[in-house]
Amino acid sequence: MDVIANLFAGIPPDYKWPAEFCTATTVVVWVLSLITANVSQVDRLWTFLPTIYTAYYALLPLLPHEPLFFLCPYAPKALHATMTNDFSPRALMMFGVVFIWMCRLSYNTYRRGLFRLGDEDYRWAVLRANVPGWLFQVINLTFIAAIQNSLLLLLGLPTRIAATQPHTPLAPSDIALGALALVVLAFEFTSDNQQWAFHAYKHAYLAKEAGKSNVQPYDKNQQWPGARLNFVPEDAKRGFITRGLWAYSRHPNFFCEQSFWWIITLIPLLSPSPPHLVYTASFPDLSGLLQNPAKIIPLLAPLKDAVPALALSALFFSSTLFTESISYGKYPREYGAYQKRVGMFSPVGTLEKGLFLALRGKKYAIDAIVWGKGKKD
């Protein structure tokens, strides 16, 4: 215990318990991955950990000054009184929005079956089959366990900033950004449901074509509102969804997920309460910058508080490239056309791709592959 205490002795008090908890979850998921030969342990916790860290900072006034048991959350006595004397309305609002995010993701994770201990994200199986065993275990320890857990801790840090700000009533920026976050979650929920409905249709259609009678026919009225799309047989044969929100983004759920955490990151930074995003550095002239490149450092200072959102976007970009390489390998003609026609995340990319293909006279042919004769929505 003394070794552990010394390990965390130099950590600032407002990071101490989150760092301890993050270290513990990293060790647990890594050990479980070795025992079970299943590396999706952190995937099962993904829906809860950002909410736990957010709740920690939002509910600091409720916590004891010393841990009551191992890993019990506590508010060290060294914390500034601003954080522990009373609640921050901004931090509480952020916790409420993140809690709704958790409910959405938990529901989607549950129906996908990922909460079952034997299930593993299909991408890990593909990666395992394509790299040496020792390298996969290195990736398991460094990226899957350590880096992902650290990222989930980072997602709770915007609420730490809110908790350090004066605990004033919610500002118009808080209300506007909180409402925008809920709108983004509604779109993300809809994109999840559209994908779920597509796979239900695809499964039912292909089962019928194979002569199986034990599969329930697809009924779009059983799907959530917003996901009752008019799928046609060529959609099932294509193998992946291109309708609804997926007609405007190849990954609308990923786009919304990144947007949500950018909003959470910006809530305290755009508030009128300090510390917030105040840019005071003046840009040096080019000759001075060439003589002393270190002058660029003060210009980058405001980016440090955007690290949670930046890190998440970097993760999503890299993981999406890997996911799409798998999809392209399964459907090279169809998915290749989809990539040429629809933007990876932003619908703006889809508009640009459409205009570019139209100028080259290839839009009609690509559209026919991506959507066929059916309507986009």
Helices and strands as residue ranges (DSSP letters): H 2-7, H 13-36, H 41-45, H 49-58, G 60-62, H 81-84, H 89-112, H 122-130, H 133-139, I 140-147, H 148-154, H 157-164, H 172-209, G 220-222, H 233-238, G 244-247, H 252-269, H 286-291, G 293-296, H 297-300, G 301-306, H 307-330, H 332-341, H 347-359, H 363-371
